[in-house]
Amino acid sequence: MHFIHPTLLATLLPPLASAWDPPNYDGYRIQWADNFGGGGGSLPSQNNWNIIDGNLGVNNELQTYRANPHQVQLSGGSTLQLVPWRDGSVSGGWTSGRIESKYTFTPAAGARTIAEAQIRFGPNPVETKRGIWPAFWLLGDSLRHFGGWPACGEIDVMETVNGLLTGYGTAHCDVTPGGACNEPTGRGGSVGIPNQDFQRWRVVWDRTAGGWQAESVTWFFNDQLFHQITGGQIGNPDVWASLAQRPMYFLLNVAVGGNWPGYPDGNTRDGYGSMMEVGYVALYTSGQARGSGQSQIPLNMLGS
């Protein structure tokens, strides 16, 4: 069953699926990626993703996530669409989409590791998105097994709230309240977004330095550096390891309501106009050239 609203089809779908293959970068190899190819109205690959179903009971959010193409679907144009909907049949009155990668990775010692996604937001006006909270982020894999939050480590590559054209990048770690990451606020930075169209969001772990204090995690909007943390700033090798030296996994979701954005009001619109759409997610590691004709990320675009 195909759930794309017909009046939005031409706007939402890029013309060629191949346009959303993750780019190759000189000096880097793609370790893992998903370009969300597949038939429109189907779920993303369940070999790659856990598709969350249920209300997770976090952050005082309203939404119940559904493992259903109405909330989580491939567009048919090589994108993923996560769509929030008003739904009076569930507690909180909203459903939405969240996926978490089965793939895990550890930023490689002696190398740079890049996590990157191409993302845009639905075209509803900003004033109709109060309470809408899309995110591209990572969690420490220990959370799935034996750990708690924030000790597991969390890297928020991109979050926006209430439709505002500001992107936030944040690290969460250690203990709450307080701790090395000033919880529950975290250590964060922000950047202006020119519009709701597709943009690249990237985090780079740089572990080429001689010691953990000089290692860094750096956030980019397209190629603009807007936030960075180092091991020395965190000040504790075990806490730093949770952010830069232990296994992590990808998450993509659209939350509704909660402690940070507040709650929807009478002007908040649901549906595709309030969705998050993702062209690809990719994980790269330095150390292997891709050959001529590929894009190159200048070293000064990769932080310290």
N, C-alpha and C positions, 0 to 999 in steps of 0.2 A: 504494500500500500504506500502510495506516494503522498507525503504530507506537505510538500511545498505549495504555498499559496500561489495560484496561477498568475496573479497580478504582480507578484514579486519575482517570478522566475527569471525574467530577462535581467533584472537588476542584480540578483544574487549569484548567478552562475557565471564564472569566468568562461571565456570562449573555448579554451583548450585545456584539457586535463594536464597535459605535459607542462603547462606554464607553472604548475605548482610542485613540480619536482624540486626538492631542496637543492640549492646551488652547490657547486663544487668550489672549494677554495684551495689555492696553491699552498702546499705544505701541510694540508690536513686531509684526513680520510674520514669518510662517513662511517661511523660505527653502527648506527641504528637510525632508522627514519620511518615515518609513515606519511605518505602524500595523500591519503584518504581517497584513493581511487576506488571505484565501485559504483554499483547501481544506485540511482537516486531513491531516497526513501528507505534505504537499508541501514542497518547498524554498522558501525565501524568494526574492523577485524577483531574478533574476540580471541584470536591468537596473540594480538598485540595489547589489548586493553581489557581491564575489568570495568564493566559498565555498571555503575552503582545504582542500586534500587532500594529506596527507603529514605527515611528521615534520619540523618546522622546525629541530630541533637547537639549541634555545635554553634557557638557564637550567637545564640538566640536567633538563628536564621529561621525563615518561614518554610522554605521549600522542602517538598518531598521529591527526591530524585527518582526518575523512572528509567528502567532499561528498555526503552520503547522508542521507535523512530519518531514519534511525535515530539519527543524532547531531545533525542540524540540521533542525528541522521547524517548519512552521506548525502551531499547535494546532487550527485551525478555529474558535477563539474570539478571533481577532485578537490573538494573541500568538506570539512566537518562543520555541522551547524548544531550548536547547543542552544535550545530555545526554552525560555521561561513562559509558563502559561498560568493564568488564573484558573483555579479549580476548587470549587466549593466542596468537593467530595473528600478532600484530604485536610488533615489538621494543618493550620497555617494558611490554607487557601491558595497555595501555589505549588506547581510542579516545575521541574527543570531537569537539566542534564549535567552529569559529572562522569568523567572517565579517568582511570588511573592505569598507568602502563604496567604490564607484567614484566617488562624489561627493566632491569636495574643496571646501574653503572657506578663505577668509582672513578673520580677524577684521577688521571694517571700521574704518578710521581715522575718528576723530570720532564713534564710535558704541559701543554695547554689543552684544555678541554672546553668545548663550546656547546652550549644548549641553546637552540634557536627555534623560533616559530614565526610564521607569517600570520597576522591576525587582523581582522577588522570587526567592526561592530555594526549592528543593525541600524537602519537609517532613521528610526524614530527620533524626533527632536529631543535635545537634552532635557527639557523641562518635563518630558513624559517618561523619564527613566529613574525617577526617585526610587531608591531601594534596590536597584539592579546592580549586581556586583560580579562582573566577570573576572577570571583569573587564569594565568598560566604560571605554574609553580612546581616545586619539587619538595619532596619530603624524604627524610632519612628512612631507609628500609627497616631500621630497627623498630620503628613504630608498628610494623606488621607482625613482629615476632615477640619482642620482650620489652620494648622501650616505651617511654611516655613522651608527651610533648611538654615543653619545647626541647627536652634533652636530645631527642632524635635528630634535631636540626631541620630547618626549613628555609628554602630559598624561594621567595616570591619574585619571579622574573617580571611579571606585569600584573597589576591590578588596577581597575578603575572603579569608581563608585558614583552612583546617581547620574551616570551619563556624562559627567564632567570630563573635559578634554585635558585631563592630567593623568599620567601614568605613574604608578608607584612601584619601586623595587625595594625589597626588604629582606633582611635576614632575621630569623628567630632561632634562639639557641638557649642552652644552659638551664636556668630555672625561672619560675615566675612566682611572685613578682620580682622585678629587678634583674639581677644577674648580668652576665657579660653582654647581653643583647637588649637590656633595658625593657624587659617584658612587662606587660603584654604588648607594648608599642613596637618593639623590635628596633633594629638599626636600619634606617631607610633613607631613600632619596626619591626625588620626583622629577618629572620632565613634562613639558607641555606637548600636547598632541595636536597637529594642525587640523585634523579632520577625522572622521570615523572610518576612512578607507584603510586598505591593507597597509600594514607597516611591519617591519622586522623588529622583534624583541629578542635580545641575546644576553646570556650570562657567560662569562669566561672565567674559568678557574686557571690560575697560573701557578704551577708548582715547579717551575724551572729554577727558582731561587735555591740557595744553599740550605736554608733552614725554614721551619714552619712559620717563624715570625714574619718572614719576608714574603711568604705566599699570599696570594690575593684572590678575591672574587670581585669581578667588575661587571656592572650592568650597562647595557647599551640600548638606546632607542635608535633604530637604523644603525648608523655608525657613530652616533653621539654618545660619549661617555656621560652618564649622569649619576653614578653612585659607585663607590668602591669600599670594601673593607679588607683589612689585612689580619694575618695571624697575630701580629704585634698589637693591634688594636683590641682584639679579643682577649689576649693576655693569658690564655690557658690552653695548653696543647691538646688536652682531651676535648674541650669544647670546640676548638678549631677543627679537630678531626671530624666532628659531627657535621660540619659545614663544607669540608673540602677534602676529606681523606677516607670517607666511608661510603658504602652503597646508598644510592638515592634512586627515586623513581619520579616519573612525570605525572602531573595532574592538570586537567583542563576542566573548568566548571563555570556555571553561572549560578551564583547564589542569589537569593532574594531576601532582603531585610537583614537584620543583624546589628550587632553592637556598633560597627563602624558606619555603614551607610545610613542607618535608620531604616524606616519602613516605607513601603509604597503608600501613596496617597491616591486621591480620586483621579488624579491626572495620569497615573502610571499606566502605561500600555504594556500588554503582553505580546507574545508572538514573535514572528520573524524580525520585526522592526526593532526588537529589544534583544536579539540574540548576540552571541559571539560566534564568529565564523573563522575557521582555522584552515590555512592553505597547506601547511606541512608542519611537522615537528621533526627535528633532526639533532643528532648528537655527533660531534666531531672530535677527533684527537689529532694533535700535531705530530709530525714526524715522518710523513710520507707524502711526497709531492704528487699532485694529480696530473701533472703534465701541462703543456702549453695550452692556451686558449681558455683557461679557467679563471674565475674571479680570484682576486687576492685580497686578503685582509691585511692592511699594513700593520706592522708591529705596534705602532703608536695608537692603533685603534683597539688594542687588546689589553690596555691597562699597563700596570707596572711589570 
